[in-house]
Amino acid sequence: MSKAFNEACQIYGSMEVNRVGGSFHIAPGQSFSINHVHVHDVQPFSSSSFNTSHHIRHLSFGRTIQGVTNPIDGIDVIAHEGATMFQYYIKIVPTTYVRRDGAILQTNQFSVTKHQKSVSIMTGDSGMPGIFFSYELAPVMVKISEKEKSFGHFATNVCAIIGGVFTVASLIDAFIYRSIKAIQKKIEIGKVN
């Protein structure tokens, strides 16, 4: 058992789930059911030396969109207090991505809220060490469409920028011209030393 406390593991895979809220977890100990409730025997893992630090390389719900990074991709989480329970609450937003060529990608985006707490059977803390993910689907959907802009749109934007620069330059020129004229007038009548 002492050797197990110094080891680490890599977990990867995929799951197909119904389009309703749910949860999944990674926790130590033998799992079993009591009265249709999923539980783990964590007695051997309740010491403060059990470490649930983890690195999440990638987590997604559905196919990935090129160039979009998910909120917890690449994070490192360190358990500073021994046996720690990490909880990730995930809000999933169904997303339709329409490319310029008309191809449609049905996927999901999500946001995450993370909580952590130390757990110890010895002190009566509730919970168990591990990494827990709870997710729910938002009742709204996002549609992202790529659109090609015409040369006319580009030309209009360039003309608007040039017009804006010309207008600002004209205002600055008029302000400087009037300021110089006012100073010259004061000098002529002798009000400026």
TORKELO-873182 format. One line per field, with one value per residue (C-alpha): residue number from 1; x, y, z. Coordinates in steps of 0.05 Angstrom, whole numbers. Each point is the difference from the previous one (the first is absolute). Example, Ala and Ser with C-alpha at 12.3 -4.5 7.8 and 13.67 -1.06 7.14 Angstrom:
# residues 2
num	1_2 $
east	246_27 $
north	-90_69 $
up	156_-13 $
***
This chain:
# residues 193
num	1_2_3_4_5_6_7_8_9_10_11_12_13_14_15_16_17_18_19_20_21_22_23_24_25_26_27_28_29_30_31_32_33_34_35_36_37_38_39_40_41_42_43_44_45_46_47_48_49_50_51_52_53_54_55_56_57_58_59_60_61_62_63_64_65_66_67_68_69_70_71_72_73_74_75_76_77_78_79_80_81_82_83_84_85_86_87_88_89_90_91_92_93_94_95_96_97_98_99_100_101_102_103_104_105_106_107_108_109_110_111_112_113_114_115_116_117_118_119_120_121_122_123_124_125_126_127_128_129_130_131_132_133_134_135_136_137_138_139_140_141_142_143_144_145_146_147_148_149_150_151_152_153_154_155_156_157_158_159_160_161_162_163_164_165_166_167_168_169_170_171_172_173_174_175_176_177_178_179_180_181_182_183_184_185_186_187_188_189_190_191_192_193 $
east	0_56_27_-68_4_63_-28_-39_-45_-24_-73_-28_-62_-68_-72_-66_-54_-72_-13_-18_40_43_67_62_59_69_7_42_-24_-45_-68_-66_-74_-39_-75_12_50_71_52_75_40_50_23_71_3_-24_69_28_55_-48_9_-54_41_-15_13_-57_29_-67_-74_-54_-73_-10_47_52_0_68_32_-47_32_-45_2_37_45_72_-13_42_-34_41_-30_37_-37_4_-66_-39_-66_-1_-68_-10_-69_-8_-53_-5_-28_-19_34_-11_60_-14_63_5_-6_-67_26_-35_34_-45_41_-1_36_3_20_28_-1_50_-4_47_0_40_-35_17_-40_40_-26_-70_4_-52_21_54_66_-4_-18_-75_-32_-73_-30_-65_-24_-23_-70_28_41_55_7_67_2_61_-15_44_1_0_51_-53_-4_76_0_-55_40_63_-37_-31_69_29_-59_7_74_-13_-55_43_60_-46_-25_71_23_-58_14_74_-15_-50_46_58_-45_-25_70_23_-59_17_73_-22_-43_54_-35_55_69 $
north	0_49_-8_21_68_18_-20_40_-21_27_-6_12_-20_22_-10_5_28_23_74_11_21_-50_-13_-42_-7_-28_-25_-51_-64_-57_22_-35_15_5_9_22_53_-1_2_-11_-33_56_-23_-16_67_46_19_69_-29_-20_50_17_52_-5_28_5_-3_5_-4_12_-15_-16_14_54_65_17_58_-4_-18_-30_34_-55_-26_-4_18_-26_-6_-14_-29_37_-31_-75_-37_52_-1_39_18_28_28_5_39_-27_44_-38_35_-4_23_16_6_44_-60_-19_-58_-4_-23_-17_6_30_56_2_40_-28_18_-37_-13_-39_-22_-44_-63_-46_-56_9_72_-14_41_-20_-21_-44_13_2_41_10_30_22_26_29_25_71_11_46_-14_40_4_24_15_16_52_24_75_29_48_54_-9_6_62_32_-13_30_62_8_-4_51_46_-5_16_60_27_-5_32_57_12_2_46_48_1_14_54_36_-4_30_56_16_4_44_48_6_15_55_36_-9_-46_-52_15 $
up	0_16_-71_-28_35_-41_-68_-51_-57_-67_-17_-69_-36_-24_22_-34_44_-8_-11_73_61_35_33_-3_47_11_71_36_32_-18_-24_15_8_65_-10_-72_22_-30_56_7_55_13_69_-25_-36_55_26_-11_-43_-56_-57_-50_-38_-74_-70_-49_-70_-37_17_-51_-11_-74_-58_7_-40_-29_37_60_67_53_69_38_-55_25_73_58_67_62_64_55_59_-13_-13_-40_-35_-66_-29_-70_-16_-75_-38_-72_-56_-64_-59_-75_-41_-74_-43_-62_-45_33_41_68_64_60_63_70_37_75_61_64_74_44_75_45_72_46_22_57_30_64_10_-25_-64_-51_-70_-26_-35_-76_-60_-13_-62_1_-65_-23_-67_-11_-27_-55_-62_-34_-76_-28_-74_-42_-54_-56_-8_-70_-29_4_75_5_-43_42_64_-30_-23_69_33_-49_10_76_-3_-46_46_62_-36_-23_71_27_-56_13_75_-10_-53_45_60_-39_-27_70_28_-59_11_74_-18_-49_52_53_49_-1_29 $
***
